[in-house]
Amino acid sequence: MELADNIVLRLDTGKVTGTAPRAVGLTFISFARMMAHYRDRPLEVPLANLRNLPEDLWQAVWIVLTTPPVSDFLGVGLALSPQVPPLPERAAA
């Protein structure tokens, strides 16, 4: 599954074997371009990228993202954008 631009996670959900979810692979598509974009910041996966997943898959991905070894390379970011209504326009006098 694509976590973010240039970051792909291959996942074993553990459903078949009854084990905990685990990462099978973590692929960085264009590592040089990613490093140029992030520079000195940690690589982040926006939580919003996961919002449309089915609940069981969301939980499996969350477990994998927040535990080593994946959490050693990626951070999960949560950003809030307040919904502020526009200011009314000033009426002409």
HTML snippet that shows the backbone in 3Dmol.js (N, CA, C, O; Angstrom):
<script src="https://3Dmol.org/build/3Dmol-min.js"></script>
<div id="view" style="width:600px;height:400px;position:relative"></div>
<script>
const pdb = `
ATOM      1  N   MET A   1       0.833  -1.171   0.000  1.00  0.00           N
ATOM      2  CA  MET A   1       0.000   0.000   0.000  1.00  0.00           C
ATOM      3  C   MET A   1       0.879   1.236   0.000  1.00  0.00           C
ATOM      4  O   MET A   1       1.951   1.254   0.605  1.00  0.00           O
ATOM      5  N   GLU A   2       0.405   2.283  -0.695  1.00  0.00           N
ATOM      6  CA  GLU A   2       1.160   3.532  -0.775  1.00  0.00           C
ATOM      7  C   GLU A   2       0.851   4.367   0.466  1.00  0.00           C
ATOM      8  O   GLU A   2      -0.293   4.761   0.691  1.00  0.00           O
ATOM      9  N   LEU A   3       1.875   4.628   1.261  1.00  0.00           N
ATOM     10  CA  LEU A   3       1.715   5.414   2.485  1.00  0.00           C
ATOM     11  C   LEU A   3       1.782   6.904   2.206  1.00  0.00           C
ATOM     12  O   LEU A   3       1.058   7.695   2.811  1.00  0.00           O
ATOM     13  N   ALA A   4       2.652   7.275   1.291  1.00  0.00           N
ATOM     14  CA  ALA A   4       2.861   8.673   0.926  1.00  0.00           C
ATOM     15  C   ALA A   4       3.571   8.667  -0.415  1.00  0.00           C
ATOM     16  O   ALA A   4       3.927   7.610  -0.935  1.00  0.00           O
ATOM     17  N   ASP A   5       3.776   9.862  -0.977  1.00  0.00           N
ATOM     18  CA  ASP A   5       4.528   9.934  -2.220  1.00  0.00           C
ATOM     19  C   ASP A   5       5.883   9.258  -2.019  1.00  0.00           C
ATOM     20  O   ASP A   5       6.629   9.610  -1.105  1.00  0.00           O
ATOM     21  N   ASN A   6       6.188   8.308  -2.858  1.00  0.00           N
ATOM     22  CA  ASN A   6       7.478   7.618  -2.849  1.00  0.00           C
ATOM     23  C   ASN A   6       7.677   6.620  -1.723  1.00  0.00           C
ATOM     24  O   ASN A   6       8.785   6.104  -1.576  1.00  0.00           O
ATOM     25  N   ILE A   7       6.659   6.316  -0.914  1.00  0.00           N
ATOM     26  CA  ILE A   7       6.821   5.357   0.180  1.00  0.00           C
ATOM     27  C   ILE A   7       5.739   4.280   0.057  1.00  0.00           C
ATOM     28  O   ILE A   7       4.544   4.573   0.099  1.00  0.00           O
ATOM     29  N   VAL A   8       6.183   3.024  -0.096  1.00  0.00           N
ATOM     30  CA  VAL A   8       5.258   1.903  -0.234  1.00  0.00           C
ATOM     31  C   VAL A   8       5.542   0.888   0.873  1.00  0.00           C
ATOM     32  O   VAL A   8       6.693   0.517   1.106  1.00  0.00           O
ATOM     33  N   LEU A   9       4.494   0.448   1.545  1.00  0.00           N
ATOM     34  CA  LEU A   9       4.591  -0.550   2.612  1.00  0.00           C
ATOM     35  C   LEU A   9       3.953  -1.849   2.138  1.00  0.00           C
ATOM     36  O   LEU A   9       2.815  -1.857   1.668  1.00  0.00           O
ATOM     37  N   ARG A  10       4.692  -2.947   2.263  1.00  0.00           N
ATOM     38  CA  ARG A  10       4.109  -4.267   2.039  1.00  0.00           C
ATOM     39  C   ARG A  10       3.878  -4.860   3.419  1.00  0.00           C
ATOM     40  O   ARG A  10       4.756  -4.816   4.280  1.00  0.00           O
ATOM     41  N   LEU A  11       2.701  -5.407   3.620  1.00  0.00           N
ATOM     42  CA  LEU A  11       2.231  -5.732   4.957  1.00  0.00           C
ATOM     43  C   LEU A  11       1.666  -7.140   5.020  1.00  0.00           C
ATOM     44  O   LEU A  11       0.930  -7.565   4.130  1.00  0.00           O
ATOM     45  N   ASP A  12       2.016  -7.859   6.074  1.00  0.00           N
ATOM     46  CA  ASP A  12       1.361  -9.123   6.416  1.00  0.00           C
ATOM     47  C   ASP A  12       0.439  -8.791   7.580  1.00  0.00           C
ATOM     48  O   ASP A  12       0.906  -8.493   8.679  1.00  0.00           O
ATOM     49  N   THR A  13      -0.866  -8.841   7.344  1.00  0.00           N
ATOM     50  CA  THR A  13      -1.823  -8.447   8.385  1.00  0.00           C
ATOM     51  C   THR A  13      -1.890  -9.453   9.523  1.00  0.00           C
ATOM     52  O   THR A  13      -2.383  -9.123  10.601  1.00  0.00           O
ATOM     53  N   GLY A  14      -1.407 -10.666   9.309  1.00  0.00           N
ATOM     54  CA  GLY A  14      -1.433 -11.683  10.347  1.00  0.00           C
ATOM     55  C   GLY A  14      -2.755 -12.416  10.443  1.00  0.00           C
ATOM     56  O   GLY A  14      -2.912 -13.283  11.302  1.00  0.00           O
ATOM     57  N   LYS A  15      -3.710 -12.091   9.585  1.00  0.00           N
ATOM     58  CA  LYS A  15      -5.035 -12.731   9.647  1.00  0.00           C
ATOM     59  C   LYS A  15      -4.957 -14.238   9.412  1.00  0.00           C
ATOM     60  O   LYS A  15      -5.596 -15.016  10.120  1.00  0.00           O
ATOM     61  N   VAL A  16      -4.179 -14.641   8.424  1.00  0.00           N
ATOM     62  CA  VAL A  16      -4.114 -16.052   8.056  1.00  0.00           C
ATOM     63  C   VAL A  16      -3.441 -16.883   9.150  1.00  0.00           C
ATOM     64  O   VAL A  16      -3.899 -17.979   9.474  1.00  0.00           O
ATOM     65  N   THR A  17      -2.362 -16.361   9.710  1.00  0.00           N
ATOM     66  CA  THR A  17      -1.585 -17.119  10.694  1.00  0.00           C
ATOM     67  C   THR A  17      -1.967 -16.832  12.136  1.00  0.00           C
ATOM     68  O   THR A  17      -1.534 -17.542  13.043  1.00  0.00           O
ATOM     69  N   GLY A  18      -2.773 -15.797  12.359  1.00  0.00           N
ATOM     70  CA  GLY A  18      -3.148 -15.426  13.721  1.00  0.00           C
ATOM     71  C   GLY A  18      -2.038 -14.726  14.479  1.00  0.00           C
ATOM     72  O   GLY A  18      -2.051 -14.688  15.710  1.00  0.00           O
ATOM     73  N   THR A  19      -1.074 -14.170  13.753  1.00  0.00           N
ATOM     74  CA  THR A  19       0.031 -13.455  14.396  1.00  0.00           C
ATOM     75  C   THR A  19      -0.193 -11.950  14.277  1.00  0.00           C
ATOM     76  O   THR A  19      -1.102 -11.493  13.584  1.00  0.00           O
ATOM     77  N   ALA A  20       0.646 -11.203  14.957  1.00  0.00           N
ATOM     78  CA  ALA A  20       0.555  -9.736  14.901  1.00  0.00           C
ATOM     79  C   ALA A  20       0.940  -9.247  13.513  1.00  0.00           C
ATOM     80  O   ALA A  20       1.754  -9.878  12.838  1.00  0.00           O
ATOM     81  N   PRO A  21       0.361  -8.121  13.078  1.00  0.00           N
ATOM     82  CA  PRO A  21       0.751  -7.556  11.775  1.00  0.00           C
ATOM     83  C   PRO A  21       2.236  -7.226  11.753  1.00  0.00           C
ATOM     84  O   PRO A  21       2.822  -6.857  12.770  1.00  0.00           O
ATOM     85  N   ARG A  22       2.839  -7.367  10.563  1.00  0.00           N
ATOM     86  CA  ARG A  22       4.264  -7.041  10.440  1.00  0.00           C
ATOM     87  C   ARG A  22       4.547  -6.534   9.042  1.00  0.00           C
ATOM     88  O   ARG A  22       3.845  -6.850   8.081  1.00  0.00           O
ATOM     89  N   ALA A  23       5.600  -5.737   8.961  1.00  0.00           N
ATOM     90  CA  ALA A  23       6.038  -5.225   7.662  1.00  0.00           C
ATOM     91  C   ALA A  23       6.794  -6.321   6.936  1.00  0.00           C
ATOM     92  O   ALA A  23       7.655  -6.988   7.511  1.00  0.00           O
ATOM     93  N   VAL A  24       6.464  -6.496   5.675  1.00  0.00           N
ATOM     94  CA  VAL A  24       7.177  -7.443   4.831  1.00  0.00           C
ATOM     95  C   VAL A  24       8.188  -6.675   3.977  1.00  0.00           C
ATOM     96  O   VAL A  24       9.224  -7.217   3.593  1.00  0.00           O
ATOM     97  N   GLY A  25       7.876  -5.406   3.681  1.00  0.00           N
ATOM     98  CA  GLY A  25       8.786  -4.583   2.907  1.00  0.00           C
ATOM     99  C   GLY A  25       8.428  -3.115   3.034  1.00  0.00           C
ATOM    100  O   GLY A  25       7.259  -2.759   3.182  1.00  0.00           O
ATOM    101  N   LEU A  26       9.437  -2.276   2.976  1.00  0.00           N
ATOM    102  CA  LEU A  26       9.259  -0.834   2.986  1.00  0.00           C
ATOM    103  C   LEU A  26      10.107  -0.306   1.839  1.00  0.00           C
ATOM    104  O   LEU A  26      11.334  -0.405   1.870  1.00  0.00           O
ATOM    105  N   THR A  27       9.449   0.259   0.821  1.00  0.00           N
ATOM    106  CA  THR A  27      10.144   0.686  -0.382  1.00  0.00           C
ATOM    107  C   THR A  27      10.084   2.201  -0.517  1.00  0.00           C
ATOM    108  O   THR A  27       9.021   2.810  -0.404  1.00  0.00           O
ATOM    109  N   PHE A  28      11.247   2.794  -0.762  1.00  0.00           N
ATOM    110  CA  PHE A  28      11.352   4.217  -1.042  1.00  0.00           C
ATOM    111  C   PHE A  28      11.595   4.336  -2.544  1.00  0.00           C
ATOM    112  O   PHE A  28      12.669   3.982  -3.032  1.00  0.00           O
ATOM    113  N   ILE A  29      10.600   4.832  -3.273  1.00  0.00           N
ATOM    114  CA  ILE A  29      10.638   4.843  -4.730  1.00  0.00           C
ATOM    115  C   ILE A  29      11.751   5.738  -5.274  1.00  0.00           C
ATOM    116  O   ILE A  29      12.548   5.294  -6.100  1.00  0.00           O
ATOM    117  N   SER A  30      11.813   6.962  -4.834  1.00  0.00           N
ATOM    118  CA  SER A  30      12.837   7.896  -5.295  1.00  0.00           C
ATOM    119  C   SER A  30      13.505   8.490  -4.060  1.00  0.00           C
ATOM    120  O   SER A  30      13.160   9.584  -3.614  1.00  0.00           O
ATOM    121  N   PHE A  31      14.463   7.750  -3.520  1.00  0.00           N
ATOM    122  CA  PHE A  31      15.075   8.126  -2.255  1.00  0.00           C
ATOM    123  C   PHE A  31      15.760   9.488  -2.332  1.00  0.00           C
ATOM    124  O   PHE A  31      15.641  10.286  -1.403  1.00  0.00           O
ATOM    125  N   ALA A  32      16.472   9.764  -3.416  1.00  0.00           N
ATOM    126  CA  ALA A  32      17.178  11.050  -3.538  1.00  0.00           C
ATOM    127  C   ALA A  32      16.198  12.214  -3.537  1.00  0.00           C
ATOM    128  O   ALA A  32      16.436  13.221  -2.869  1.00  0.00           O
ATOM    129  N   ARG A  33      15.098  12.090  -4.275  1.00  0.00           N
ATOM    130  CA  ARG A  33      14.106  13.165  -4.318  1.00  0.00           C
ATOM    131  C   ARG A  33      13.425  13.330  -2.953  1.00  0.00           C
ATOM    132  O   ARG A  33      13.130  14.446  -2.526  1.00  0.00           O
ATOM    133  N   MET A  34      13.184  12.210  -2.284  1.00  0.00           N
ATOM    134  CA  MET A  34      12.577  12.269  -0.957  1.00  0.00           C
ATOM    135  C   MET A  34      13.493  12.983   0.026  1.00  0.00           C
ATOM    136  O   MET A  34      13.043  13.819   0.809  1.00  0.00           O
ATOM    137  N   MET A  35      14.777  12.652  -0.019  1.00  0.00           N
ATOM    138  CA  MET A  35      15.729  13.283   0.891  1.00  0.00           C
ATOM    139  C   MET A  35      15.852  14.772   0.611  1.00  0.00           C
ATOM    140  O   MET A  35      16.028  15.568   1.534  1.00  0.00           O
ATOM    141  N   ALA A  36      15.761  15.148  -0.650  1.00  0.00           N
ATOM    142  CA  ALA A  36      15.809  16.576  -0.996  1.00  0.00           C
ATOM    143  C   ALA A  36      14.587  17.290  -0.437  1.00  0.00           C
ATOM    144  O   ALA A  36      14.683  18.441  -0.011  1.00  0.00           O
ATOM    145  N   HIS A  37      13.444  16.624  -0.435  1.00  0.00           N
ATOM    146  CA  HIS A  37      12.215  17.226   0.068  1.00  0.00           C
ATOM    147  C   HIS A  37      12.226  17.323   1.598  1.00  0.00           C
ATOM    148  O   HIS A  37      11.864  18.361   2.153  1.00  0.00           O
ATOM    149  N   TYR A  38      12.633  16.262   2.272  1.00  0.00           N
ATOM    150  CA  TYR A  38      12.562  16.233   3.740  1.00  0.00           C
ATOM    151  C   TYR A  38      13.787  16.851   4.410  1.00  0.00           C
ATOM    152  O   TYR A  38      13.698  17.329   5.541  1.00  0.00           O
ATOM    153  N   ARG A  39      14.909  16.846   3.733  1.00  0.00           N
ATOM    154  CA  ARG A  39      16.187  17.368   4.243  1.00  0.00           C
ATOM    155  C   ARG A  39      16.479  16.832   5.631  1.00  0.00           C
ATOM    156  O   ARG A  39      16.708  15.633   5.783  1.00  0.00           O
ATOM    157  N   ASP A  40      16.478  17.678   6.643  1.00  0.00           N
ATOM    158  CA  ASP A  40      16.843  17.246   7.995  1.00  0.00           C
ATOM    159  C   ASP A  40      15.648  16.809   8.838  1.00  0.00           C
ATOM    160  O   ASP A  40      15.797  16.512  10.023  1.00  0.00           O
ATOM    161  N   ARG A  41      14.479  16.770   8.235  1.00  0.00           N
ATOM    162  CA  ARG A  41      13.290  16.356   8.975  1.00  0.00           C
ATOM    163  C   ARG A  41      13.092  14.849   8.836  1.00  0.00           C
ATOM    164  O   ARG A  41      13.516  14.261   7.841  1.00  0.00           O
ATOM    165  N   PRO A  42      12.450  14.215   9.825  1.00  0.00           N
ATOM    166  CA  PRO A  42      12.170  12.785   9.679  1.00  0.00           C
ATOM    167  C   PRO A  42      11.110  12.560   8.601  1.00  0.00           C
ATOM    168  O   PRO A  42      10.273  13.427   8.348  1.00  0.00           O
ATOM    169  N   LEU A  43      11.157  11.406   7.982  1.00  0.00           N
ATOM    170  CA  LEU A  43      10.134  11.050   7.005  1.00  0.00           C
ATOM    171  C   LEU A  43       8.817  10.867   7.737  1.00  0.00           C
ATOM    172  O   LEU A  43       8.760  10.197   8.768  1.00  0.00           O
ATOM    173  N   GLU A  44       7.764  11.460   7.208  1.00  0.00           N
ATOM    174  CA  GLU A  44       6.464  11.373   7.869  1.00  0.00           C
ATOM    175  C   GLU A  44       5.413  10.815   6.933  1.00  0.00           C
ATOM    176  O   GLU A  44       5.427  11.052   5.725  1.00  0.00           O
ATOM    177  N   VAL A  45       4.503  10.067   7.530  1.00  0.00           N
ATOM    178  CA  VAL A  45       3.331   9.566   6.819  1.00  0.00           C
ATOM    179  C   VAL A  45       2.138  10.307   7.399  1.00  0.00           C
ATOM    180  O   VAL A  45       1.823  10.127   8.576  1.00  0.00           O
ATOM    181  N   PRO A  46       1.467  11.133   6.610  1.00  0.00           N
ATOM    182  CA  PRO A  46       0.288  11.835   7.129  1.00  0.00           C
ATOM    183  C   PRO A  46      -0.816  10.836   7.476  1.00  0.00           C
ATOM    184  O   PRO A  46      -1.152   9.962   6.677  1.00  0.00           O
ATOM    185  N   LEU A  47      -1.361  10.976   8.653  1.00  0.00           N
ATOM    186  CA  LEU A  47      -2.431  10.090   9.104  1.00  0.00           C
ATOM    187  C   LEU A  47      -3.634  10.170   8.173  1.00  0.00           C
ATOM    188  O   LEU A  47      -4.376   9.198   8.033  1.00  0.00           O
ATOM    189  N   ALA A  48      -3.827  11.313   7.544  1.00  0.00           N
ATOM    190  CA  ALA A  48      -4.942  11.491   6.617  1.00  0.00           C
ATOM    191  C   ALA A  48      -4.847  10.520   5.443  1.00  0.00           C
ATOM    192  O   ALA A  48      -5.870  10.168   4.856  1.00  0.00           O
ATOM    193  N   ASN A  49      -3.631  10.079   5.090  1.00  0.00           N
ATOM    194  CA  ASN A  49      -3.467   9.138   3.985  1.00  0.00           C
ATOM    195  C   ASN A  49      -4.076   7.771   4.291  1.00  0.00           C
ATOM    196  O   ASN A  49      -4.293   6.970   3.382  1.00  0.00           O
ATOM    197  N   LEU A  50      -4.349   7.506   5.556  1.00  0.00           N
ATOM    198  CA  LEU A  50      -4.862   6.202   5.955  1.00  0.00           C
ATOM    199  C   LEU A  50      -6.355   6.208   6.250  1.00  0.00           C
ATOM    200  O   LEU A  50      -6.920   5.156   6.551  1.00  0.00           O
ATOM    201  N   ARG A  51      -7.000   7.347   6.174  1.00  0.00           N
ATOM    202  CA  ARG A  51      -8.376   7.484   6.648  1.00  0.00           C
ATOM    203  C   ARG A  51      -9.404   6.673   5.871  1.00  0.00           C
ATOM    204  O   ARG A  51     -10.465   6.362   6.411  1.00  0.00           O
ATOM    205  N   ASN A  52      -9.122   6.324   4.623  1.00  0.00           N
ATOM    206  CA  ASN A  52     -10.107   5.591   3.830  1.00  0.00           C
ATOM    207  C   ASN A  52      -9.920   4.076   3.871  1.00  0.00           C
ATOM    208  O   ASN A  52     -10.611   3.346   3.160  1.00  0.00           O
ATOM    209  N   LEU A  53      -9.001   3.605   4.691  1.00  0.00           N
ATOM    210  CA  LEU A  53      -8.783   2.163   4.800  1.00  0.00           C
ATOM    211  C   LEU A  53      -9.879   1.514   5.633  1.00  0.00           C
ATOM    212  O   LEU A  53     -10.435   2.156   6.523  1.00  0.00           O
ATOM    213  N   PRO A  54     -10.200   0.251   5.360  1.00  0.00           N
ATOM    214  CA  PRO A  54     -11.112  -0.477   6.251  1.00  0.00           C
ATOM    215  C   PRO A  54     -10.505  -0.541   7.654  1.00  0.00           C
ATOM    216  O   PRO A  54      -9.282  -0.545   7.802  1.00  0.00           O
ATOM    217  N   GLU A  55     -11.342  -0.589   8.667  1.00  0.00           N
ATOM    218  CA  GLU A  55     -10.902  -0.518  10.064  1.00  0.00           C
ATOM    219  C   GLU A  55      -9.826  -1.555  10.402  1.00  0.00           C
ATOM    220  O   GLU A  55      -8.828  -1.216  11.038  1.00  0.00           O
ATOM    221  N   ASP A  56     -10.011  -2.797   9.993  1.00  0.00           N
ATOM    222  CA  ASP A  56      -9.029  -3.824  10.347  1.00  0.00           C
ATOM    223  C   ASP A  56      -7.681  -3.576   9.670  1.00  0.00           C
ATOM    224  O   ASP A  56      -6.637  -3.817  10.275  1.00  0.00           O
ATOM    225  N   LEU A  57      -7.691  -3.103   8.439  1.00  0.00           N
ATOM    226  CA  LEU A  57      -6.444  -2.784   7.750  1.00  0.00           C
ATOM    227  C   LEU A  57      -5.808  -1.542   8.351  1.00  0.00           C
ATOM    228  O   LEU A  57      -4.587  -1.479   8.491  1.00  0.00           O
ATOM    229  N   TRP A  58      -6.622  -0.549   8.711  1.00  0.00           N
ATOM    230  CA  TRP A  58      -6.107   0.671   9.353  1.00  0.00           C
ATOM    231  C   TRP A  58      -5.361   0.304  10.633  1.00  0.00           C
ATOM    232  O   TRP A  58      -4.263   0.803  10.881  1.00  0.00           O
ATOM    233  N   GLN A  59      -5.957  -0.566  11.442  1.00  0.00           N
ATOM    234  CA  GLN A  59      -5.314  -0.972  12.701  1.00  0.00           C
ATOM    235  C   GLN A  59      -4.005  -1.713  12.447  1.00  0.00           C
ATOM    236  O   GLN A  59      -3.016  -1.491  13.145  1.00  0.00           O
ATOM    237  N   ALA A  60      -3.999  -2.597  11.443  1.00  0.00           N
ATOM    238  CA  ALA A  60      -2.775  -3.337  11.119  1.00  0.00           C
ATOM    239  C   ALA A  60      -1.672  -2.385  10.668  1.00  0.00           C
ATOM    240  O   ALA A  60      -0.525  -2.511  11.097  1.00  0.00           O
ATOM    241  N   VAL A  61      -2.017  -1.438   9.808  1.00  0.00           N
ATOM    242  CA  VAL A  61      -1.029  -0.464   9.335  1.00  0.00           C
ATOM    243  C   VAL A  61      -0.535   0.388  10.501  1.00  0.00           C
ATOM    244  O   VAL A  61       0.664   0.645  10.610  1.00  0.00           O
ATOM    245  N   TRP A  62      -1.427   0.820  11.358  1.00  0.00           N
ATOM    246  CA  TRP A  62      -1.050   1.640  12.522  1.00  0.00           C
ATOM    247  C   TRP A  62      -0.062   0.897  13.415  1.00  0.00           C
ATOM    248  O   TRP A  62       0.930   1.476  13.858  1.00  0.00           O
ATOM    249  N   ILE A  63      -0.325  -0.370  13.679  1.00  0.00           N
ATOM    250  CA  ILE A  63       0.576  -1.173  14.516  1.00  0.00           C
ATOM    251  C   ILE A  63       1.957  -1.251  13.885  1.00  0.00           C
ATOM    252  O   ILE A  63       2.968  -1.066  14.561  1.00  0.00           O
ATOM    253  N   VAL A  64       1.994  -1.524  12.592  1.00  0.00           N
ATOM    254  CA  VAL A  64       3.280  -1.651  11.894  1.00  0.00           C
ATOM    255  C   VAL A  64       4.027  -0.316  11.862  1.00  0.00           C
ATOM    256  O   VAL A  64       5.240  -0.281  12.070  1.00  0.00           O
ATOM    257  N   LEU A  65       3.319   0.771  11.607  1.00  0.00           N
ATOM    258  CA  LEU A  65       3.978   2.079  11.513  1.00  0.00           C
ATOM    259  C   LEU A  65       4.536   2.570  12.845  1.00  0.00           C
ATOM    260  O   LEU A  65       5.514   3.318  12.872  1.00  0.00           O
ATOM    261  N   THR A  66       3.925   2.155  13.937  1.00  0.00           N
ATOM    262  CA  THR A  66       4.315   2.687  15.245  1.00  0.00           C
ATOM    263  C   THR A  66       5.218   1.749  16.040  1.00  0.00           C
ATOM    264  O   THR A  66       5.492   2.003  17.213  1.00  0.00           O
ATOM    265  N   THR A  67       5.681   0.671  15.418  1.00  0.00           N
ATOM    266  CA  THR A  67       6.598  -0.238  16.099  1.00  0.00           C
ATOM    267  C   THR A  67       7.848  -0.450  15.243  1.00  0.00           C
ATOM    268  O   THR A  67       7.788  -0.384  14.015  1.00  0.00           O
ATOM    269  N   PRO A  68       8.984  -0.706  15.908  1.00  0.00           N
ATOM    270  CA  PRO A  68      10.207  -0.992  15.146  1.00  0.00           C
ATOM    271  C   PRO A  68      10.017  -2.270  14.330  1.00  0.00           C
ATOM    272  O   PRO A  68       9.271  -3.153  14.754  1.00  0.00           O
ATOM    273  N   PRO A  69      10.649  -2.393  13.209  1.00  0.00           N
ATOM    274  CA  PRO A  69      11.680  -1.511  12.667  1.00  0.00           C
ATOM    275  C   PRO A  69      11.130  -0.342  11.851  1.00  0.00           C
ATOM    276  O   PRO A  69      11.875   0.596  11.567  1.00  0.00           O
ATOM    277  N   VAL A  70       9.841  -0.366  11.460  1.00  0.00           N
ATOM    278  CA  VAL A  70       9.308   0.704  10.602  1.00  0.00           C
ATOM    279  C   VAL A  70       9.361   2.054  11.311  1.00  0.00           C
ATOM    280  O   VAL A  70       9.701   3.060  10.689  1.00  0.00           O
ATOM    281  N   SER A  71       9.033   2.092  12.591  1.00  0.00           N
ATOM    282  CA  SER A  71       9.050   3.374  13.317  1.00  0.00           C
ATOM    283  C   SER A  71      10.459   3.945  13.447  1.00  0.00           C
ATOM    284  O   SER A  71      10.619   5.120  13.775  1.00  0.00           O
ATOM    285  N   ASP A  72      11.486   3.127  13.195  1.00  0.00           N
ATOM    286  CA  ASP A  72      12.857   3.639  13.199  1.00  0.00           C
ATOM    287  C   ASP A  72      13.129   4.513  11.979  1.00  0.00           C
ATOM    288  O   ASP A  72      14.051   5.328  11.992  1.00  0.00           O
ATOM    289  N   PHE A  73      12.322   4.346  10.915  1.00  0.00           N
ATOM    290  CA  PHE A  73      12.537   5.069   9.666  1.00  0.00           C
ATOM    291  C   PHE A  73      11.459   6.102   9.366  1.00  0.00           C
ATOM    292  O   PHE A  73      11.724   7.094   8.687  1.00  0.00           O
ATOM    293  N   LEU A  74      10.248   5.881   9.866  1.00  0.00           N
ATOM    294  CA  LEU A  74       9.118   6.753   9.546  1.00  0.00           C
ATOM    295  C   LEU A  74       8.461   7.265  10.811  1.00  0.00           C
ATOM    296  O   LEU A  74       8.472   6.601  11.848  1.00  0.00           O
ATOM    297  N   GLY A  75       7.892   8.451  10.711  1.00  0.00           N
ATOM    298  CA  GLY A  75       7.049   8.994  11.762  1.00  0.00           C
ATOM    299  C   GLY A  75       5.642   9.149  11.212  1.00  0.00           C
ATOM    300  O   GLY A  75       5.457   9.302  10.004  1.00  0.00           O
ATOM    301  N   VAL A  76       4.662   9.110  12.082  1.00  0.00           N
ATOM    302  CA  VAL A  76       3.278   9.312  11.666  1.00  0.00           C
ATOM    303  C   VAL A  76       2.885  10.699  12.113  1.00  0.00           C
ATOM    304  O   VAL A  76       3.014  11.040  13.288  1.00  0.00           O
ATOM    305  N   GLY A  77       2.400  11.508  11.169  1.00  0.00           N
ATOM    306  CA  GLY A  77       2.066  12.892  11.475  1.00  0.00           C
ATOM    307  C   GLY A  77       0.579  13.130  11.487  1.00  0.00           C
ATOM    308  O   GLY A  77      -0.155  12.613  10.645  1.00  0.00           O
ATOM    309  N   LEU A  78       0.145  13.909  12.438  1.00  0.00           N
ATOM    310  CA  LEU A  78      -1.246  14.313  12.538  1.00  0.00           C
ATOM    311  C   LEU A  78      -1.270  15.827  12.507  1.00  0.00           C
ATOM    312  O   LEU A  78      -0.651  16.484  13.344  1.00  0.00           O
ATOM    313  N   ALA A  79      -1.974  16.369  11.555  1.00  0.00           N
ATOM    314  CA  ALA A  79      -2.082  17.822  11.442  1.00  0.00           C
ATOM    315  C   ALA A  79      -3.554  18.198  11.459  1.00  0.00           C
ATOM    316  O   ALA A  79      -4.381  17.551  10.817  1.00  0.00           O
ATOM    317  N   LEU A  80      -3.864  19.228  12.185  1.00  0.00           N
ATOM    318  CA  LEU A  80      -5.237  19.710  12.260  1.00  0.00           C
ATOM    319  C   LEU A  80      -5.355  21.011  11.496  1.00  0.00           C
ATOM    320  O   LEU A  80      -4.522  21.906  11.636  1.00  0.00           O
ATOM    321  N   SER A  81      -6.379  21.107  10.702  1.00  0.00           N
ATOM    322  CA  SER A  81      -6.656  22.333   9.969  1.00  0.00           C
ATOM    323  C   SER A  81      -8.007  22.850  10.421  1.00  0.00           C
ATOM    324  O   SER A  81      -9.038  22.290  10.050  1.00  0.00           O
ATOM    325  N   PRO A  82      -8.020  23.910  11.216  1.00  0.00           N
ATOM    326  CA  PRO A  82      -9.310  24.417  11.690  1.00  0.00           C
ATOM    327  C   PRO A  82     -10.156  24.935  10.528  1.00  0.00           C
ATOM    328  O   PRO A  82      -9.648  25.572   9.606  1.00  0.00           O
ATOM    329  N   GLN A  83     -11.410  24.657  10.590  1.00  0.00           N
ATOM    330  CA  GLN A  83     -12.335  25.131   9.569  1.00  0.00           C
ATOM    331  C   GLN A  83     -12.879  26.479  10.026  1.00  0.00           C
ATOM    332  O   GLN A  83     -13.803  26.540  10.837  1.00  0.00           O
ATOM    333  N   VAL A  84     -12.312  27.540   9.511  1.00  0.00           N
ATOM    334  CA  VAL A  84     -12.682  28.899   9.911  1.00  0.00           C
ATOM    335  C   VAL A  84     -13.556  29.482   8.802  1.00  0.00           C
ATOM    336  O   VAL A  84     -13.153  29.520   7.639  1.00  0.00           O
ATOM    337  N   PRO A  85     -14.756  29.934   9.170  1.00  0.00           N
ATOM    338  CA  PRO A  85     -15.603  30.523   8.123  1.00  0.00           C
ATOM    339  C   PRO A  85     -14.992  31.841   7.629  1.00  0.00           C
ATOM    340  O   PRO A  85     -14.320  32.533   8.394  1.00  0.00           O
ATOM    341  N   PRO A  86     -15.216  32.185   6.387  1.00  0.00           N
ATOM    342  CA  PRO A  86     -14.663  33.448   5.877  1.00  0.00           C
ATOM    343  C   PRO A  86     -15.303  34.640   6.564  1.00  0.00           C
ATOM    344  O   PRO A  86     -16.461  34.586   6.977  1.00  0.00           O
ATOM    345  N   LEU A  87     -14.544  35.706   6.679  1.00  0.00           N
ATOM    346  CA  LEU A  87     -15.078  36.927   7.269  1.00  0.00           C
ATOM    347  C   LEU A  87     -16.092  37.570   6.326  1.00  0.00           C
ATOM    348  O   LEU A  87     -15.928  37.510   5.108  1.00  0.00           O
ATOM    349  N   PRO A  88     -17.130  38.181   6.874  1.00  0.00           N
ATOM    350  CA  PRO A  88     -18.107  38.823   5.986  1.00  0.00           C
ATOM    351  C   PRO A  88     -17.467  40.021   5.282  1.00  0.00           C
ATOM    352  O   PRO A  88     -16.587  40.690   5.823  1.00  0.00           O
ATOM    353  N   GLU A  89     -17.930  40.264   4.084  1.00  0.00           N
ATOM    354  CA  GLU A  89     -17.398  41.405   3.338  1.00  0.00           C
ATOM    355  C   GLU A  89     -17.995  42.693   3.910  1.00  0.00           C
ATOM    356  O   GLU A  89     -19.132  42.727   4.381  1.00  0.00           O
ATOM    357  N   ARG A  90     -17.200  43.725   3.851  1.00  0.00           N
ATOM    358  CA  ARG A  90     -17.635  45.011   4.368  1.00  0.00           C
ATOM    359  C   ARG A  90     -18.608  45.648   3.388  1.00  0.00           C
ATOM    360  O   ARG A  90     -18.345  45.714   2.187  1.00  0.00           O
ATOM    361  N   ALA A  91     -19.723  46.112   3.907  1.00  0.00           N
ATOM    362  CA  ALA A  91     -20.751  46.748   3.046  1.00  0.00           C
ATOM    363  C   ALA A  91     -20.313  48.162   2.675  1.00  0.00           C
ATOM    364  O   ALA A  91     -19.724  48.872   3.490  1.00  0.00           O
ATOM    365  N   ALA A  92     -20.597  48.556   1.466  1.00  0.00           N
ATOM    366  CA  ALA A  92     -20.264  49.901   1.015  1.00  0.00           C
ATOM    367  C   ALA A  92     -21.188  50.902   1.713  1.00  0.00           C
ATOM    368  O   ALA A  92     -22.378  50.644   1.890  1.00  0.00           O
ATOM    369  N   ALA A  93     -20.622  52.050   2.108  1.00  0.00           N
ATOM    370  CA  ALA A  93     -21.387  53.051   2.846  1.00  0.00           C
ATOM    371  C   ALA A  93     -22.170  53.965   1.942  1.00  0.00           C
ATOM    372  O   ALA A  93     -22.865  54.861   2.422  1.00  0.00           O
TER     373      ALA A  93
END
`;
const viewer = $3Dmol.createViewer("view");
viewer.addModel(pdb, "pdb");
viewer.setStyle({}, {cartoon: {color: "spectrum"}});
viewer.zoomTo();
viewer.render();
</script>
